[in-house]
Amino acid sequence: MNQIEFPYTEEESDIFGNVLRPRISLDMFSNIRDEWLPMDDVLADTGADLTVLPRFIGELLTEDITDGKYSEIKGVIPGIILVAYVHQIKVRLGNLEFEAPVAIADSNDVPSILGRVDAIDRFDANFLKGERVELRWEE
């Protein structure tokens, strides 16, 4: 079984002062550049159905973000409906490559999120005591 591990990252919180969050690094394939692009600080979020990216990152991956399936997403930004376009994007995490639905937001004011559907759900994911996240998979 393969495994990759990421320590939680300390970030500021209006409520808690400082908080630790499960941020991971992965690569996504750019059809524009025909190469893998590294993505750091992606929030591993088991409460998110979809993987979400801000517009400026999506524009590095695909020529026209609006070619994807139009979608209105709730919950990423409290009280706001986020317009996004869902694309099938190649993702690489460790030595595992897979395609996942990725919602490219029509806004730059959203965090990069790795969601469950065809992404986190591919792994045995362990969020360990608020300190680190382990992702395991079989080839």
C-alpha positions, 0 to 999 in steps of 0.5 A: 500500500502506498502512503503520503503524509502532510502536516497540518498548516497553522493559519489565522482564524477570526474565531480561534486566533490560530488554527491547524488545517489539513493542507496538502500538495498535489499536481494538476495537468494543464492542457494549455501548457501540456505539463503538470502544475504543482499546487500547494496549500490545497485544503483536504475537505471531507465535507466538500463534495467537489474539488474547487479551484479559484479562477486564476488557477483554472485559467492555467489548466484549461483555455476557457473555464466556461466550457465546463458544466455550469454549476451553482455551489453553496457552502464554499463562501457562507451566504454566497452562491458561487458560480463555477464550471465543472471540468474533468481534470487529471490530478496526481497525488504521490504516484497516483494519477486520476481524473476528478471533477473539478469546479473552477470558480468564476471568482478568485476569492475561493480557496483551493479545495480537494473534495470527496467525489473521485478524489479524497474518496479514492484514498484511505484518509486519516486525519490524525489528531489535528496534526497531520493527514495521511492518504493511503492507496493501493495500485 
